[in-house]
């Protein structure tokens, strides 16, 4: 009777025969089976072999020749139960068992034995009972087996911010289809509207505590709340989870905080470094606006320097501290007033008043009044269509430059009237065609008794079109009548000349027109309904 193969893996084998107990020590193979005589002696003592010859054992270990050596007289093999040793890793996050092989019909390791071995070493938590049961059914001897794993602490996650707007505007120029580069429309401004949501605050995630195999709780770190980057012009919702814009304006990050400013300021010139400017609020330019560039503002535009052949459009006022040299391509469009030192060779459209020292060779549409003061007070060249009133020192000049001044009706209203008249003609034509189609389909229905599905759909469509044109015609005719009535009051327009009006000037007030043929000074021009008259200041 002999031990199981575990002894052979140790490099030796103990065999029980009829004539005695034998020890076989196998030759070593590399680093395997290098037998130590103390291990063999301890194993023999453990097995309870009586009256063994220690010298023969030592000799057999030295020779390692694989030959069986009788080391004791015949005796029955004693039962040796399996033993279980338990131990934890240095970090106490894993626990292992190592079991010895039972010998001589000894008992195999049991679940209770393994649990007891673990508890004896203080291993009381995170034990994998399923793995222990599996080991009990299919034991593996002499090899460490993992039977417990601690639960590591899971640190929380810090709160974060989810930006709903682009806080890092891309300054890359636009590549056009023909391969050229557009350095003007580089879109540097982040326009923000009032009450627009800017940031969502994501709350922190708390940590989850862990435990090691000896039952010690492992503390986790909770996530920290995100720092809310609240600057000027913004507000939080009552829950403190969302950041909103308090005003219309420009989004700017300053010292890591989100701000919304109502004014966009250009510290120098509007040129290739800034590109075209389109801003929801007010725009202030400290330098000049170079030719070919555009500024569009939802509020006011103020320029400290000179505006060249550029295009400025404001929903509010336009203020030019110096003036504009348009070169025939400059354009000013304002929903409020325009105030400038001078404007020349430009197209000007203003809903309110136009105030300047000099207007030269411009195409002007002014909804209210033109007031020219200062040292020059000059309107010369071009055409000025003005809703109410013109006040100037000089109209035209001594060189008889052709200058047209029309007063007494809103030029925008006249353009609207022209549009309405053209649209009414189109709609009447469409209305007539719809009526013709309806009449034709009704005759066809009377003749055949019933229309096909396609013809019924066409009849329904034609009827809808007819009603659409009828409603639009009524709306447009009513608006046209209102405008025409207001234009009849155009005779109330006035032109006040504080200096001279020169030949070459054509004056239109309401429906009356006058060519100035000789210089007139310090006068007021008005219409009596048929002609233009001169009166005192």
Buried (B, 14 or more C-beta within 10 A) or exposed (E): EBBEEEBBEBBBBBBBEEEBBBBBBBEEEEEEBEBEBEEBBEBBEEBBBEEBBEEBBEBBBEEBEEEBBBBBEEBEBBEBBBBBEBBBBEEBBBBBBBBBBBBBEBEBBBEEBBBEBBEEBBBBBBBBEEBBEEBBEEBEBEEEBEBBBBBBBBBBBBBEBEBEBEBEEEEEBEEEEEEEEEBBEBBBBBBBEEEBEBBEBBBBBBBBEBBBBBEEEBEBEBBEBBEBBBBBBBEBEEEEEBBBBBBBBBBBEEEEBBBBBBBBEBEEBBBEEBBBBBBBBBBBBBBBBBBBBBBBBBBBBBBBBBBBBBBBBBBBBBBBBBBBBBEEBBBBBBBBBBBBBBBBBBBBBBBBBBBBBBBBBBBBBBBBBBBBEEEBBBBBBBBBBBBBBBBBBBBBBEEEBBBBBBBBBBBBBBEBBEEBEEBBEEBEEBBEBBBEBBEBBEEBBEEEEEBEEEBEEBBEEBBEBBEBBEEBBEEBEEEBEEBEEEBEEBBBBBBBBBBBBBBBBBBBBBBBBBEBEEEBEEBBBBBEEEEBBEEEE
